[in-house]
């Protein structure tokens, strides 16, 4: 019984310290903040399985919601493309699917690179564009 209570306490701390909400889907928010007329293509994989691609016009946002898988790590990797530039990002990563509920990751493609926030703070530059 003590081990179960300890586990539940640790789980509550883990979820409570992040931006997670137990039982809810995780979400990735992708925004194209490039100059008008510049399109953005995004291709993602979830634990190396293709999620497909999406094209965003300038000013558009795309939201992808999902439940984590009960793997040791859940990873979503994405390739962003604009004109002759690209960026490879780790859009989502968790320790285990048992604890990743309701996490929100906000990605914003701008002229100088890809910005990130969990939505509580000002986005920060995480990745810069690479020339083809």
C-alpha positions in Angstrom: 0.0 0.0 0.0 2.8 2.4 0.8 4.4 1.8 -2.6 1.2 2.5 -4.3 0.7 5.8 -2.4 4.3 6.8 -3.1 3.8 6.0 -6.8 0.6 8.1 -7.0 2.3 11.0 -5.1 5.3 11.0 -7.6 2.9 10.8 -10.5 0.9 13.7 -9.2 4.1 15.8 -8.7 5.3 14.9 -12.2 2.1 16.0 -13.9 1.6 19.0 -11.6 5.0 20.5 -12.2 4.7 20.6 -16.0 1.9 22.0 -18.1 0.3 18.5 -18.3 -3.4 17.8 -17.4 -4.0 14.2 -16.5 -6.3 12.3 -19.0 -6.2 15.0 -21.7 -4.6 14.8 -25.1 -1.2 16.4 -25.8 -1.1 19.0 -28.5 1.4 20.5 -30.9 0.6 24.0 -32.2 2.4 25.0 -35.4 2.2 28.6 -36.6 3.5 30.1 -39.8 4.7 33.6 -38.9 6.8 34.0 -42.0 6.4 37.1 -44.3 3.2 37.3 -46.3 3.3 34.9 -49.3 5.8 32.5 -47.7 4.5 29.1 -47.3 5.7 26.5 -44.7 5.7 22.8 -45.1 5.9 20.5 -42.1 6.4 16.7 -42.1 6.4 14.8 -38.8 7.0 11.3 -37.4 5.7 9.9 -34.1 8.2 7.3 -32.8 9.5 7.0 -36.4 6.1 6.4 -37.8 4.9 8.9 -40.4 2.2 11.4 -39.4 2.2 12.9 -42.9 2.7 16.5 -43.9 0.8 19.8 -43.7 1.3 23.1 -45.7 0.6 26.4 -44.0 0.1 29.7 -45.6 1.6 32.8 -43.9 -0.5 33.5 -40.7 -2.0 30.0 -40.5 -1.9 27.7 -37.5 -2.2 23.9 -37.4 -3.0 22.0 -34.2 -2.2 18.2 -33.8 -3.7 16.5 -30.7 -2.7 13.0 -29.5 -2.4 10.6 -26.6 1.1 9.4 -25.8 1.9 5.7 -26.4 3.1 3.6 -23.5 6.6 3.4 -24.9 9.7 4.3 -22.8 9.9 7.6 -24.8 7.4 9.3 -27.0 9.1 11.5 -29.7 7.7 13.6 -32.5 10.3 14.8 -34.9 9.4 17.3 -37.6 11.0 18.8 -40.7 10.1 22.4 -41.5 10.6 23.7 -45.0 10.5 27.3 -46.4 11.7 28.2 -49.8 15.3 26.8 -49.9 15.7 26.4 -46.1 14.8 23.7 -43.6 14.9 22.9 -39.9 14.8 19.6 -38.2 13.2 19.8 -34.7 12.1 17.6 -31.9 8.6 18.9 -31.5 7.6 16.6 -28.5 9.4 14.2 -26.2 8.3 12.6 -23.0 9.7 10.1 -20.6 6.8 7.6 -20.8 3.3 7.6 -22.2 1.9 7.0 -18.7 2.8 10.6 -17.7 2.3 12.7 -20.7 -1.2 14.0 -20.6 -2.4 17.5 -21.8 1.0 18.9 -22.6 1.0 21.8 -25.0 4.0 22.7 -27.2 3.8 25.9 -29.3 6.1 26.1 -32.4 6.3 29.4 -34.4 8.2 29.5 -37.7 9.7 33.0 -38.2 12.2 34.5 -40.6 15.2 33.8 -38.4 14.2 30.4 -37.1 11.7 28.2 -35.1 10.5 29.5 -31.7 9.2 27.5 -28.9 7.1 27.9 -25.7 4.7 25.9 -23.6 2.4 28.9 -23.7 3.2 30.4 -20.4 6.3 32.4 -21.4 7.5 34.4 -24.3 8.6 32.1 -27.2 12.4 31.6 -27.5 14.5 30.8 -30.6 15.2 27.0 -30.5 16.3 26.2 -34.1 17.7 28.2 -36.9 17.1 27.7 -40.6 19.6 25.6 -42.6 20.3 26.3 -46.3 19.7 23.4 -48.7 
